[in-house]
């Protein structure tokens, strides 16, 4: 009787120890999977940021081109500019 109780206690202790080891192993596998997903998301985010930077650089280049090249317009000389005074004698427009 005493041997069977001792064997039962040993069995319970060994099952407990193996279950702790198994749970630690599963936790480790889960953390490795999470790290891989985080790394892939980080890479995708960095690629997206690079694409946004490239897009903004292209937009800056297009906006900095001269008006003559992009719109076919020229900035007139100072003596060709007409200034209009739109105010009236009562101060309104």
C-alpha positions as a Markdown table, in Angstrom:
| # | Residue | x | y | z |
|---|---|---|---|---|
| 1 | Unk | 0.0 | 0.0 | 0.0 |
| 2 | Unk | 2.8 | 2.4 | 0.9 |
| 3 | Unk | 4.7 | 1.7 | -2.3 |
| 4 | Unk | 1.6 | 2.3 | -4.4 |
| 5 | Unk | 1.0 | 5.7 | -2.7 |
| 6 | Unk | 4.7 | 6.6 | -3.2 |
| 7 | Unk | 4.5 | 5.6 | -6.9 |
| 8 | Unk | 1.4 | 7.6 | -7.3 |
| 9 | Unk | 3.1 | 10.7 | -5.8 |
| 10 | Unk | 6.1 | 10.2 | -8.0 |
| 11 | Unk | 3.9 | 9.9 | -11.0 |
| 12 | Unk | 2.0 | 13.1 | -10.2 |
| 13 | Unk | 5.3 | 14.9 | -9.5 |
| 14 | Unk | 6.8 | 13.7 | -12.8 |
| 15 | Unk | 3.7 | 14.6 | -14.8 |
| 16 | Unk | 3.7 | 18.1 | -13.2 |
| 17 | Unk | 7.4 | 18.6 | -14.1 |
| 18 | Unk | 6.9 | 17.4 | -17.6 |
| 19 | Unk | 3.8 | 19.6 | -18.0 |
| 20 | Unk | 5.8 | 22.7 | -16.9 |
| 21 | Unk | 8.6 | 21.8 | -19.3 |
| 22 | Unk | 6.0 | 21.3 | -22.1 |
| 23 | Unk | 4.3 | 24.7 | -21.4 |
| 24 | Unk | 7.6 | 26.5 | -21.3 |
| 25 | Unk | 8.5 | 24.9 | -24.7 |
| 26 | Unk | 5.1 | 25.9 | -26.2 |
| 27 | Unk | 5.6 | 29.5 | -24.8 |
| 28 | Unk | 9.0 | 29.6 | -26.4 |
| 29 | Unk | 7.6 | 28.5 | -29.8 |
| 30 | Unk | 4.8 | 31.1 | -29.6 |
| 31 | Unk | 7.3 | 33.9 | -28.8 |
| 32 | Unk | 9.5 | 32.8 | -31.7 |
| 33 | Unk | 6.5 | 33.0 | -34.0 |
| 34 | Unk | 5.6 | 36.4 | -32.7 |
| 35 | Unk | 9.1 | 37.7 | -33.2 |
| 36 | Unk | 9.1 | 36.5 | -36.8 |
| 37 | Unk | 5.8 | 38.2 | -37.5 |
| 38 | Unk | 7.0 | 41.4 | -35.9 |
| 39 | Unk | 10.2 | 41.3 | -38.0 |
| 40 | Unk | 8.2 | 40.8 | -41.2 |
| 41 | Unk | 5.8 | 43.6 | -40.3 |
| 42 | Unk | 8.8 | 45.9 | -39.5 |
| 43 | Unk | 10.3 | 45.1 | -42.9 |
| 44 | Unk | 7.0 | 45.9 | -44.6 |
| 45 | Unk | 6.7 | 49.1 | -42.7 |
| 46 | Unk | 10.2 | 50.2 | -43.6 |
| 47 | Unk | 9.5 | 49.4 | -47.3 |
| 48 | Unk | 6.3 | 51.5 | -47.1 |
| 49 | Unk | 8.2 | 54.4 | -45.5 |
| 50 | Unk | 10.8 | 54.2 | -48.2 |
| 51 | Unk | 8.1 | 54.3 | -50.9 |
| 52 | Unk | 6.5 | 57.3 | -49.2 |
| 53 | Unk | 9.9 | 59.1 | -49.1 |
| 54 | Unk | 10.4 | 58.3 | -52.8 |
| 55 | Unk | 6.9 | 59.6 | -53.6 |
| 56 | Unk | 7.5 | 62.8 | -51.7 |
| 57 | Unk | 10.8 | 63.3 | -53.4 |
| 58 | Unk | 9.2 | 62.9 | -56.8 |
| 59 | Unk | 6.5 | 65.4 | -55.8 |
| 60 | Unk | 9.1 | 67.9 | -54.7 |
| 61 | Unk | 11.0 | 67.5 | -57.9 |
| 62 | Unk | 7.8 | 68.1 | -59.9 |
| 63 | Unk | 6.8 | 71.1 | -57.9 |
| 64 | Unk | 10.3 | 72.7 | -58.1 |
| 65 | Unk | 10.4 | 72.4 | -61.9 |
| 66 | Unk | 10.1 | 75.8 | -63.5 |
| 67 | Unk | 6.6 | 77.0 | -64.5 |
| 68 | Unk | 7.7 | 77.2 | -68.1 |
| 69 | Unk | 8.5 | 73.5 | -68.3 |
| 70 | Unk | 5.5 | 72.1 | -66.4 |
| 71 | Unk | 2.7 | 74.5 | -67.4 |
| 72 | Unk | 4.2 | 76.2 | -70.5 |
| 73 | Unk | 4.0 | 79.5 | -68.7 |
| 74 | Unk | 6.5 | 82.3 | -68.2 |
| 75 | Unk | 6.9 | 84.8 | -65.4 |
| 76 | Unk | 6.4 | 88.2 | -67.0 |
| 77 | Unk | 9.0 | 91.0 | -66.6 |
| 78 | Unk | 8.3 | 93.7 | -64.0 |
| 79 | Unk | 7.2 | 96.3 | -66.6 |
| 80 | Unk | 4.6 | 93.9 | -68.1 |
| 81 | Unk | 2.8 | 93.3 | -64.8 |
| 82 | Unk | -0.4 | 95.4 | -64.3 |
| 83 | Unk | -1.4 | 96.2 | -60.7 |
| 84 | Unk | -5.0 | 96.9 | -60.1 |
| 85 | Unk | -6.3 | 99.1 | -57.2 |
| 86 | Unk | -9.6 | 97.5 | -56.3 |
| 87 | Unk | -10.4 | 99.7 | -53.3 |
| 88 | Unk | -13.1 | 102.4 | -53.7 |
| 89 | Unk | -13.3 | 105.8 | -52.0 |
| 90 | Unk | -15.4 | 104.4 | -49.2 |
| 91 | Unk | -12.8 | 101.7 | -48.3 |
| 92 | Unk | -14.7 | 98.7 | -49.7 |
| 93 | Unk | -14.1 | 96.5 | -52.7 |
